[in-house]
Amino acid sequence: MNAIVKTDFQIPGVKKIHTGKVRDIYEVEGKDLLVVIATDRISAFDVVLPVGIPFKGSVLNEVAFDFLGKAEAAGICDTWIVNKIHPMVTVGRKVKPFAIEMIVRGYLTGSLWREYNKGVRQICGLTLPDGMEEFEMFEMPIVTPTTKAENGHDENISPEEIVAQGLATKEEYEEMENVAIQLFDMGTEVAYKKGLILVDTKYEFGKTDCGEIILIDELHTPDSSRYWYEDSYWTAKTPRSLDKEFVRQWLISQGFKGEKNQQMPEFTKEFVEEISERYLELYDNIMGEKLVKTDYSLEEIEAAIKDFIEGMEEVEHPKTD
């Protein structure tokens, strides 16, 4: 199985502008359009791991595109998407991103639980009650924004600090928070119908030249969200997850948390295949169908981008007899 972990396309009119933890981003010059490739890279603790996960990019791109379409159809918000031109590639609007991530949490788990278990009760301007247990559901979903770091770890931040640092105005923050809660409610409903719980997730927003705030990046994917099987939440000591939390837990068990001077553990072929199957399992459950396992090549992806660019040129300069 081929895993695509790096792209470096040299296509006229298209320029690579960013390499993220998972996505490679190209700009269509002069068009305010982005070509975003969901690679098979995987990250944890804000560190890109030294393995590629077969089919992961397709899972992320397909699930995100589907949920972004659902958000628009529900009238919750406009999004950055224009079209999906390949199972691993989406074209969308280029806007100025806010340097924050809106984290919505329905349950006490993950990094928040690790902090809570140490005695932390104040987070992002919120006060958490004493006496909560791991995996316990909050009375209402809470929003715990973070900074969006180019490198290294994101940091928790309060709404007041966001405004004070000029990362967003009070009105902009309130709009993003309101939309984030609506998106979480929508995702929760979709997941519940599939026998899943949407535990927590992140949302990112950008601002257009005319001042409109739109949803960008991915939506309700297993990279940006935590999912549990609903029946296991009531019957198991630890809910069975359908996201990459089990990768984080494995790394922790190997003594790695992304901290300085920690050695990256070795990933076996069997564990890589297990990670891949977990992503495919999430796709099967949330999309209601199995992903067609296709071993895409860099040449196929490059051809899809070239076809899109050529199609744009034909529209702008229609051929005449």
Summary of the structure (lengths in Angstrom):
residues: 321
radius of gyration: 20.0
end to end distance: 46.5
largest distance: 76.6
contacts: 960
relative contact order: 0.17
helix: 34%
strand: 27%
